[in-house]
Amino acid sequence: MRKEISTMQGKHSCPPPSEGLGEAAHIQHAPINYAELFDGFRDPNSGAVVMFSGEVRDNNKGKAVTHLEYEAYESMAEKMIDEILAEATEKWKLNKAVCVHRVGRVDISGCAVVVITGSAHRAAAYEANRYIIDRVKNEVPIWKHEFYVDGTSEWGQNCDCSSPSHPNHHQHEHQPAK
């Protein structure tokens, strides 16, 4: 059962809490079932629904990866994701928005984060989805620990693309919702 959250910025829909997580909506210890999230996302006012799934790949920076482990300052992450969703909902007039991020071990091809946005038109759904994932990866206190086949590991930023040495380096610039 989904619940609608009302904030000063508007309404957005949160997924049902995972078993054993109390009222947590955005940080999840169990594997993310994005098909279930997507199926539960239907809204008769949405002509467009966009889903982003961040998957664990088997390589990074030229090294073979075995798995990732995520840690979060959960109470702060919940609050910050809630605020980001509320801002996006208001700015793009979304009918629904959801973001769920895993913590704990995530194996190769596993889902680490899902963002789903729904609006009357596709441009708003796409733009809002990108805005949400970029802000979550750059601002929310979630940390990635990457483990390699050679036995080494490295703590990294949630978005390595902000590093000038990254081959896909780019800046994330976000305007606050007006």
Protein Blocks (a to p, Z undefined) as FASTA:
>chain_A
ZZddddfkbccddddddehiljafkbcfbdcdfklmmmmmgcfklmbdcdddddddfbee
hiacfbdcddddfklmmmmmmmmmmmmmmmnopabdcddddedjddehiafbdcddddfb
fklmmmmmmmmmmmmmmmmccddddddfkopacdddfblmlpmklmkbccddddddZZ
